[in-house]
Amino acid sequence: MLVTIAKNAQIKRYFEYQTKTKNEMKTVVAVPCKLARIMFTLCKYKRCYDPLEVDKYIFGEEAA
């Protein structure tokens, strides 16, 4: 999980966003849960990975 946080800009942004309100170890557990939800949603609706769409899903805002 730590490699994913280091290599993926969106996941790193989510990790930093979560560490503002939670301690770091709880966030390390929250990140794979979020990834599982994203993968489930992509499979359920048969959609391809779109970083802009995922940003809206994670943060509830338009990506810049």
PDB file of N, CA, C and O in Angstrom:
ATOM      1  N   MET A   1       0.819  -1.185   0.000  1.00  0.00           N
ATOM      2  CA  MET A   1       0.000   0.000   0.000  1.00  0.00           C
ATOM      3  C   MET A   1       0.862   1.247   0.000  1.00  0.00           C
ATOM      4  O   MET A   1       0.528   2.240  -0.647  1.00  0.00           O
ATOM      5  N   LEU A   2       1.960   1.197   0.719  1.00  0.00           N
ATOM      6  CA  LEU A   2       2.845   2.358   0.772  1.00  0.00           C
ATOM      7  C   LEU A   2       3.439   2.679  -0.593  1.00  0.00           C
ATOM      8  O   LEU A   2       3.665   3.847  -0.909  1.00  0.00           O
ATOM      9  N   VAL A   3       3.695   1.656  -1.407  1.00  0.00           N
ATOM     10  CA  VAL A   3       4.202   1.895  -2.756  1.00  0.00           C
ATOM     11  C   VAL A   3       3.134   2.586  -3.603  1.00  0.00           C
ATOM     12  O   VAL A   3       3.447   3.492  -4.374  1.00  0.00           O
ATOM     13  N   THR A   4       1.884   2.167  -3.467  1.00  0.00           N
ATOM     14  CA  THR A   4       0.789   2.798  -4.202  1.00  0.00           C
ATOM     15  C   THR A   4       0.657   4.262  -3.815  1.00  0.00           C
ATOM     16  O   THR A   4       0.453   5.117  -4.676  1.00  0.00           O
ATOM     17  N   ILE A   5       0.770   4.551  -2.547  1.00  0.00           N
ATOM     18  CA  ILE A   5       0.692   5.936  -2.078  1.00  0.00           C
ATOM     19  C   ILE A   5       1.843   6.744  -2.666  1.00  0.00           C
ATOM     20  O   ILE A   5       1.659   7.903  -3.038  1.00  0.00           O
ATOM     21  N   ALA A   6       3.017   6.150  -2.754  1.00  0.00           N
ATOM     22  CA  ALA A   6       4.182   6.866  -3.263  1.00  0.00           C
ATOM     23  C   ALA A   6       4.128   7.070  -4.780  1.00  0.00           C
ATOM     24  O   ALA A   6       4.604   8.093  -5.273  1.00  0.00           O
ATOM     25  N   LYS A   7       3.561   6.121  -5.527  1.00  0.00           N
ATOM     26  CA  LYS A   7       3.623   6.161  -6.985  1.00  0.00           C
ATOM     27  C   LYS A   7       2.402   6.800  -7.656  1.00  0.00           C
ATOM     28  O   LYS A   7       2.527   7.365  -8.743  1.00  0.00           O
ATOM     29  N   ASN A   8       1.232   6.722  -7.031  1.00  0.00           N
ATOM     30  CA  ASN A   8       0.003   7.211  -7.662  1.00  0.00           C
ATOM     31  C   ASN A   8      -0.356   8.580  -7.085  1.00  0.00           C
ATOM     32  O   ASN A   8      -0.557   8.716  -5.878  1.00  0.00           O
ATOM     33  N   ALA A   9      -0.436   9.589  -7.950  1.00  0.00           N
ATOM     34  CA  ALA A   9      -0.685  10.962  -7.500  1.00  0.00           C
ATOM     35  C   ALA A   9      -2.065  11.111  -6.859  1.00  0.00           C
ATOM     36  O   ALA A   9      -2.206  11.829  -5.868  1.00  0.00           O
ATOM     37  N   GLN A  10      -3.076  10.450  -7.403  1.00  0.00           N
ATOM     38  CA  GLN A  10      -4.425  10.566  -6.841  1.00  0.00           C
ATOM     39  C   GLN A  10      -4.506   9.922  -5.464  1.00  0.00           C
ATOM     40  O   GLN A  10      -5.109  10.481  -4.548  1.00  0.00           O
ATOM     41  N   ILE A  11      -3.911   8.768  -5.319  1.00  0.00           N
ATOM     42  CA  ILE A  11      -3.938   8.078  -4.032  1.00  0.00           C
ATOM     43  C   ILE A  11      -3.112   8.855  -3.012  1.00  0.00           C
ATOM     44  O   ILE A  11      -3.490   8.936  -1.843  1.00  0.00           O
ATOM     45  N   LYS A  12      -2.001   9.420  -3.439  1.00  0.00           N
ATOM     46  CA  LYS A  12      -1.188  10.235  -2.540  1.00  0.00           C
ATOM     47  C   LYS A  12      -1.980  11.453  -2.069  1.00  0.00           C
ATOM     48  O   LYS A  12      -1.924  11.822  -0.896  1.00  0.00           O
ATOM     49  N   ARG A  13      -2.715  12.073  -2.989  1.00  0.00           N
ATOM     50  CA  ARG A  13      -3.552  13.219  -2.630  1.00  0.00           C
ATOM     51  C   ARG A  13      -4.636  12.806  -1.637  1.00  0.00           C
ATOM     52  O   ARG A  13      -4.907  13.538  -0.685  1.00  0.00           O
ATOM     53  N   TYR A  14      -5.261  11.644  -1.844  1.00  0.00           N
ATOM     54  CA  TYR A  14      -6.272  11.131  -0.921  1.00  0.00           C
ATOM     55  C   TYR A  14      -5.657  10.839   0.451  1.00  0.00           C
ATOM     56  O   TYR A  14      -6.250  11.150   1.484  1.00  0.00           O
ATOM     57  N   PHE A  15      -4.467  10.240   0.450  1.00  0.00           N
ATOM     58  CA  PHE A  15      -3.768   9.933   1.697  1.00  0.00           C
ATOM     59  C   PHE A  15      -3.486  11.208   2.490  1.00  0.00           C
ATOM     60  O   PHE A  15      -3.725  11.258   3.696  1.00  0.00           O
ATOM     61  N   GLU A  16      -2.983  12.227   1.817  1.00  0.00           N
ATOM     62  CA  GLU A  16      -2.689  13.498   2.483  1.00  0.00           C
ATOM     63  C   GLU A  16      -3.970  14.161   2.988  1.00  0.00           C
ATOM     64  O   GLU A  16      -3.984  14.762   4.063  1.00  0.00           O
ATOM     65  N   TYR A  17      -5.035  14.049   2.213  1.00  0.00           N
ATOM     66  CA  TYR A  17      -6.339  14.597   2.599  1.00  0.00           C
ATOM     67  C   TYR A  17      -6.857  13.911   3.867  1.00  0.00           C
ATOM     68  O   TYR A  17      -7.396  14.570   4.757  1.00  0.00           O
ATOM     69  N   GLN A  18      -6.693  12.598   3.946  1.00  0.00           N
ATOM     70  CA  GLN A  18      -7.176  11.837   5.093  1.00  0.00           C
ATOM     71  C   GLN A  18      -6.305  12.034   6.336  1.00  0.00           C
ATOM     72  O   GLN A  18      -6.817  11.999   7.455  1.00  0.00           O
ATOM     73  N   THR A  19      -5.007  12.239   6.156  1.00  0.00           N
ATOM     74  CA  THR A  19      -4.130  12.390   7.316  1.00  0.00           C
ATOM     75  C   THR A  19      -4.362  13.707   8.053  1.00  0.00           C
ATOM     76  O   THR A  19      -3.871  13.887   9.167  1.00  0.00           O
ATOM     77  N   LYS A  20      -5.096  14.615   7.448  1.00  0.00           N
ATOM     78  CA  LYS A  20      -5.434  15.855   8.148  1.00  0.00           C
ATOM     79  C   LYS A  20      -6.407  15.599   9.291  1.00  0.00           C
ATOM     80  O   LYS A  20      -6.409  16.334  10.279  1.00  0.00           O
ATOM     81  N   THR A  21      -7.239  14.555   9.166  1.00  0.00           N
ATOM     82  CA  THR A  21      -8.247  14.281  10.185  1.00  0.00           C
ATOM     83  C   THR A  21      -8.026  12.970  10.936  1.00  0.00           C
ATOM     84  O   THR A  21      -8.580  12.788  12.020  1.00  0.00           O
ATOM     85  N   LYS A  22      -7.232  12.056  10.388  1.00  0.00           N
ATOM     86  CA  LYS A  22      -6.995  10.761  11.020  1.00  0.00           C
ATOM     87  C   LYS A  22      -5.506  10.570  11.233  1.00  0.00           C
ATOM     88  O   LYS A  22      -4.688  11.270  10.636  1.00  0.00           O
ATOM     89  N   ASN A  23      -5.158   9.615  12.089  1.00  0.00           N
ATOM     90  CA  ASN A  23      -3.733   9.342  12.219  1.00  0.00           C
ATOM     91  C   ASN A  23      -3.270   8.539  11.004  1.00  0.00           C
ATOM     92  O   ASN A  23      -4.085   7.956  10.289  1.00  0.00           O
ATOM     93  N   GLU A  24      -1.984   8.513  10.781  1.00  0.00           N
ATOM     94  CA  GLU A  24      -1.432   7.962   9.552  1.00  0.00           C
ATOM     95  C   GLU A  24      -1.706   6.468   9.381  1.00  0.00           C
ATOM     96  O   GLU A  24      -1.961   6.028   8.260  1.00  0.00           O
ATOM     97  N   MET A  25      -1.663   5.687  10.435  1.00  0.00           N
ATOM     98  CA  MET A  25      -1.886   4.244  10.310  1.00  0.00           C
ATOM     99  C   MET A  25      -3.338   3.922   9.961  1.00  0.00           C
ATOM    100  O   MET A  25      -3.597   2.977   9.216  1.00  0.00           O
ATOM    101  N   LYS A  26      -4.285   4.693  10.487  1.00  0.00           N
ATOM    102  CA  LYS A  26      -5.687   4.497  10.103  1.00  0.00           C
ATOM    103  C   LYS A  26      -5.879   4.826   8.634  1.00  0.00           C
ATOM    104  O   LYS A  26      -6.678   4.185   7.950  1.00  0.00           O
ATOM    105  N   THR A  27      -5.155   5.814   8.151  1.00  0.00           N
ATOM    106  CA  THR A  27      -5.252   6.193   6.751  1.00  0.00           C
ATOM    107  C   THR A  27      -4.654   5.121   5.853  1.00  0.00           C
ATOM    108  O   THR A  27      -5.155   4.896   4.751  1.00  0.00           O
ATOM    109  N   VAL A  28      -3.594   4.456   6.297  1.00  0.00           N
ATOM    110  CA  VAL A  28      -2.998   3.376   5.517  1.00  0.00           C
ATOM    111  C   VAL A  28      -4.008   2.246   5.326  1.00  0.00           C
ATOM    112  O   VAL A  28      -3.953   1.539   4.319  1.00  0.00           O
ATOM    113  N   VAL A  29      -4.916   2.068   6.260  1.00  0.00           N
ATOM    114  CA  VAL A  29      -5.973   1.071   6.128  1.00  0.00           C
ATOM    115  C   VAL A  29      -7.128   1.626   5.287  1.00  0.00           C
ATOM    116  O   VAL A  29      -7.769   0.873   4.553  1.00  0.00           O
ATOM    117  N   ALA A  30      -7.398   2.916   5.383  1.00  0.00           N
ATOM    118  CA  ALA A  30      -8.502   3.525   4.639  1.00  0.00           C
ATOM    119  C   ALA A  30      -8.239   3.562   3.136  1.00  0.00           C
ATOM    120  O   ALA A  30      -9.175   3.468   2.342  1.00  0.00           O
ATOM    121  N   VAL A  31      -6.982   3.696   2.742  1.00  0.00           N
ATOM    122  CA  VAL A  31      -6.639   3.786   1.319  1.00  0.00           C
ATOM    123  C   VAL A  31      -6.993   2.501   0.559  1.00  0.00           C
ATOM    124  O   VAL A  31      -7.621   2.599  -0.496  1.00  0.00           O
ATOM    125  N   PRO A  32      -6.625   1.294   1.037  1.00  0.00           N
ATOM    126  CA  PRO A  32      -7.029   0.100   0.288  1.00  0.00           C
ATOM    127  C   PRO A  32      -8.546  -0.093   0.257  1.00  0.00           C
ATOM    128  O   PRO A  32      -9.082  -0.644  -0.704  1.00  0.00           O
ATOM    129  N   CYS A  33      -9.233   0.357   1.300  1.00  0.00           N
ATOM    130  CA  CYS A  33     -10.702   0.277   1.280  1.00  0.00           C
ATOM    131  C   CYS A  33     -11.266   1.145   0.171  1.00  0.00           C
ATOM    132  O   CYS A  33     -12.187   0.739  -0.538  1.00  0.00           O
ATOM    133  N   LYS A  34     -10.713   2.343   0.022  1.00  0.00           N
ATOM    134  CA  LYS A  34     -11.164   3.242  -1.037  1.00  0.00           C
ATOM    135  C   LYS A  34     -10.843   2.657  -2.410  1.00  0.00           C
ATOM    136  O   LYS A  34     -11.663   2.738  -3.325  1.00  0.00           O
ATOM    137  N   LEU A  35      -9.659   2.069  -2.560  1.00  0.00           N
ATOM    138  CA  LEU A  35      -9.296   1.434  -3.827  1.00  0.00           C
ATOM    139  C   LEU A  35     -10.238   0.282  -4.163  1.00  0.00           C
ATOM    140  O   LEU A  35     -10.620   0.112  -5.321  1.00  0.00           O
ATOM    141  N   ALA A  36     -10.609  -0.499  -3.170  1.00  0.00           N
ATOM    142  CA  ALA A  36     -11.543  -1.603  -3.394  1.00  0.00           C
ATOM    143  C   ALA A  36     -12.899  -1.078  -3.862  1.00  0.00           C
ATOM    144  O   ALA A  36     -13.517  -1.658  -4.755  1.00  0.00           O
ATOM    145  N   ARG A  37     -13.358   0.014  -3.263  1.00  0.00           N
ATOM    146  CA  ARG A  37     -14.635   0.607  -3.685  1.00  0.00           C
ATOM    147  C   ARG A  37     -14.555   1.123  -5.117  1.00  0.00           C
ATOM    148  O   ARG A  37     -15.499   0.964  -5.890  1.00  0.00           O
ATOM    149  N   ILE A  38     -13.442   1.734  -5.469  1.00  0.00           N
ATOM    150  CA  ILE A  38     -13.269   2.246  -6.835  1.00  0.00           C
ATOM    151  C   ILE A  38     -13.261   1.094  -7.830  1.00  0.00           C
ATOM    152  O   ILE A  38     -13.930   1.164  -8.861  1.00  0.00           O
ATOM    153  N   MET A  39     -12.506   0.026  -7.530  1.00  0.00           N
ATOM    154  CA  MET A  39     -12.444  -1.122  -8.437  1.00  0.00           C
ATOM    155  C   MET A  39     -13.800  -1.801  -8.564  1.00  0.00           C
ATOM    156  O   MET A  39     -14.184  -2.204  -9.662  1.00  0.00           O
ATOM    157  N   PHE A  40     -14.531  -1.934  -7.465  1.00  0.00           N
ATOM    158  CA  PHE A  40     -15.857  -2.541  -7.514  1.00  0.00           C
ATOM    159  C   PHE A  40     -16.790  -1.721  -8.397  1.00  0.00           C
ATOM    160  O   PHE A  40     -17.531  -2.281  -9.206  1.00  0.00           O
ATOM    161  N   THR A  41     -16.758  -0.399  -8.246  1.00  0.00           N
ATOM    162  CA  THR A  41     -17.615   0.472  -9.042  1.00  0.00           C
ATOM    163  C   THR A  41     -17.261   0.383 -10.515  1.00  0.00           C
ATOM    164  O   THR A  41     -18.157   0.341 -11.358  1.00  0.00           O
ATOM    165  N   LEU A  42     -15.979   0.355 -10.844  1.00  0.00           N
ATOM    166  CA  LEU A  42     -15.570   0.233 -12.242  1.00  0.00           C
ATOM    167  C   LEU A  42     -16.058  -1.079 -12.848  1.00  0.00           C
ATOM    168  O   LEU A  42     -16.533  -1.103 -13.984  1.00  0.00           O
ATOM    169  N   CYS A  43     -15.943  -2.160 -12.096  1.00  0.00           N
ATOM    170  CA  CYS A  43     -16.409  -3.459 -12.599  1.00  0.00           C
ATOM    171  C   CYS A  43     -17.930  -3.518 -12.695  1.00  0.00           C
ATOM    172  O   CYS A  43     -18.470  -4.054 -13.662  1.00  0.00           O
ATOM    173  N   LYS A  44     -18.610  -2.980 -11.714  1.00  0.00           N
ATOM    174  CA  LYS A  44     -20.069  -3.036 -11.684  1.00  0.00           C
ATOM    175  C   LYS A  44     -20.680  -2.305 -12.875  1.00  0.00           C
ATOM    176  O   LYS A  44     -21.621  -2.795 -13.499  1.00  0.00           O
ATOM    177  N   TYR A  45     -20.137  -1.128 -13.186  1.00  0.00           N
ATOM    178  CA  TYR A  45     -20.693  -0.334 -14.276  1.00  0.00           C
ATOM    179  C   TYR A  45     -19.930  -0.512 -15.586  1.00  0.00           C
ATOM    180  O   TYR A  45     -20.195   0.186 -16.565  1.00  0.00           O
ATOM    181  N   LYS A  46     -18.981  -1.450 -15.601  1.00  0.00           N
ATOM    182  CA  LYS A  46     -18.199  -1.793 -16.799  1.00  0.00           C
ATOM    183  C   LYS A  46     -17.606  -0.541 -17.445  1.00  0.00           C
ATOM    184  O   LYS A  46     -17.834  -0.256 -18.620  1.00  0.00           O
ATOM    185  N   ARG A  47     -16.844   0.191 -16.647  1.00  0.00           N
ATOM    186  CA  ARG A  47     -16.237   1.427 -17.120  1.00  0.00           C
ATOM    187  C   ARG A  47     -14.725   1.306 -17.027  1.00  0.00           C
ATOM    188  O   ARG A  47     -14.193   0.529 -16.233  1.00  0.00           O
ATOM    189  N   CYS A  48     -14.052   2.080 -17.844  1.00  0.00           N
ATOM    190  CA  CYS A  48     -12.588   2.138 -17.794  1.00  0.00           C
ATOM    191  C   CYS A  48     -12.166   3.166 -16.758  1.00  0.00           C
ATOM    192  O   CYS A  48     -12.938   4.051 -16.389  1.00  0.00           O
ATOM    193  N   TYR A  49     -10.943   3.035 -16.299  1.00  0.00           N
ATOM    194  CA  TYR A  49     -10.396   3.953 -15.315  1.00  0.00           C
ATOM    195  C   TYR A  49     -10.215   5.323 -15.959  1.00  0.00           C
ATOM    196  O   TYR A  49      -9.529   5.451 -16.973  1.00  0.00           O
ATOM    197  N   ASP A  50     -10.826   6.336 -15.375  1.00  0.00           N
ATOM    198  CA  ASP A  50     -10.690   7.722 -15.823  1.00  0.00           C
ATOM    199  C   ASP A  50     -10.270   8.551 -14.619  1.00  0.00           C
ATOM    200  O   ASP A  50     -11.051   8.704 -13.680  1.00  0.00           O
ATOM    201  N   PRO A  51      -9.054   9.090 -14.622  1.00  0.00           N
ATOM    202  CA  PRO A  51      -8.568   9.823 -13.447  1.00  0.00           C
ATOM    203  C   PRO A  51      -9.464  10.996 -13.043  1.00  0.00           C
ATOM    204  O   PRO A  51      -9.637  11.249 -11.850  1.00  0.00           O
ATOM    205  N   LEU A  52     -10.026  11.702 -13.992  1.00  0.00           N
ATOM    206  CA  LEU A  52     -10.897  12.830 -13.660  1.00  0.00           C
ATOM    207  C   LEU A  52     -12.172  12.367 -12.972  1.00  0.00           C
ATOM    208  O   LEU A  52     -12.643  13.005 -12.030  1.00  0.00           O
ATOM    209  N   GLU A  53     -12.720  11.275 -13.435  1.00  0.00           N
ATOM    210  CA  GLU A  53     -13.936  10.717 -12.828  1.00  0.00           C
ATOM    211  C   GLU A  53     -13.646  10.203 -11.420  1.00  0.00           C
ATOM    212  O   GLU A  53     -14.463  10.358 -10.512  1.00  0.00           O
ATOM    213  N   VAL A  54     -12.486   9.596 -11.248  1.00  0.00           N
ATOM    214  CA  VAL A  54     -12.108   9.087  -9.937  1.00  0.00           C
ATOM    215  C   VAL A  54     -11.880  10.240  -8.962  1.00  0.00           C
ATOM    216  O   VAL A  54     -12.239  10.134  -7.790  1.00  0.00           O
ATOM    217  N   ASP A  55     -11.290  11.333  -9.429  1.00  0.00           N
ATOM    218  CA  ASP A  55     -11.125  12.511  -8.572  1.00  0.00           C
ATOM    219  C   ASP A  55     -12.470  13.023  -8.084  1.00  0.00           C
ATOM    220  O   ASP A  55     -12.612  13.388  -6.916  1.00  0.00           O
ATOM    221  N   LYS A  56     -13.454  13.054  -8.966  1.00  0.00           N
ATOM    222  CA  LYS A  56     -14.796  13.481  -8.550  1.00  0.00           C
ATOM    223  C   LYS A  56     -15.364  12.518  -7.528  1.00  0.00           C
ATOM    224  O   LYS A  56     -16.033  12.945  -6.587  1.00  0.00           O
ATOM    225  N   TYR A  57     -15.113  11.228  -7.692  1.00  0.00           N
ATOM    226  CA  TYR A  57     -15.611  10.212  -6.770  1.00  0.00           C
ATOM    227  C   TYR A  57     -14.936  10.327  -5.404  1.00  0.00           C
ATOM    228  O   TYR A  57     -15.592  10.219  -4.368  1.00  0.00           O
ATOM    229  N   ILE A  58     -13.629  10.545  -5.412  1.00  0.00           N
ATOM    230  CA  ILE A  58     -12.883  10.598  -4.149  1.00  0.00           C
ATOM    231  C   ILE A  58     -13.149  11.890  -3.407  1.00  0.00           C
ATOM    232  O   ILE A  58     -13.432  11.869  -2.209  1.00  0.00           O
ATOM    233  N   PHE A  59     -13.061  13.020  -4.102  1.00  0.00           N
ATOM    234  CA  PHE A  59     -13.099  14.307  -3.438  1.00  0.00           C
ATOM    235  C   PHE A  59     -14.417  15.048  -3.612  1.00  0.00           C
ATOM    236  O   PHE A  59     -14.655  16.045  -2.929  1.00  0.00           O
ATOM    237  N   GLY A  60     -15.278  14.580  -4.514  1.00  0.00           N
ATOM    238  CA  GLY A  60     -16.566  15.237  -4.720  1.00  0.00           C
ATOM    239  C   GLY A  60     -16.441  16.616  -5.339  1.00  0.00           C
ATOM    240  O   GLY A  60     -17.235  17.512  -5.055  1.00  0.00           O
ATOM    241  N   GLU A  61     -15.429  16.778  -6.195  1.00  0.00           N
ATOM    242  CA  GLU A  61     -15.200  18.081  -6.811  1.00  0.00           C
ATOM    243  C   GLU A  61     -14.667  17.891  -8.222  1.00  0.00           C
ATOM    244  O   GLU A  61     -14.241  16.798  -8.593  1.00  0.00           O
ATOM    245  N   GLU A  62     -14.692  18.940  -8.987  1.00  0.00           N
ATOM    246  CA  GLU A  62     -14.114  18.911 -10.317  1.00  0.00           C
ATOM    247  C   GLU A  62     -12.599  18.932 -10.189  1.00  0.00           C
ATOM    248  O   GLU A  62     -12.048  19.680  -9.382  1.00  0.00           O
ATOM    249  N   ALA A  63     -11.941  18.124 -10.974  1.00  0.00           N
ATOM    250  CA  ALA A  63     -10.473  18.095 -10.958  1.00  0.00           C
ATOM    251  C   ALA A  63      -9.942  19.278 -11.738  1.00  0.00           C
ATOM    252  O   ALA A  63     -10.508  19.661 -12.762  1.00  0.00           O
ATOM    253  N   ALA A  64      -8.870  19.848 -11.263  1.00  0.00           N
ATOM    254  CA  ALA A  64      -8.285  21.023 -11.923  1.00  0.00           C
ATOM    255  C   ALA A  64      -7.355  20.615 -13.028  1.00  0.00           C
ATOM    256  O   ALA A  64      -6.773  21.472 -13.693  1.00  0.00           O
TER     257      ALA A  64
END
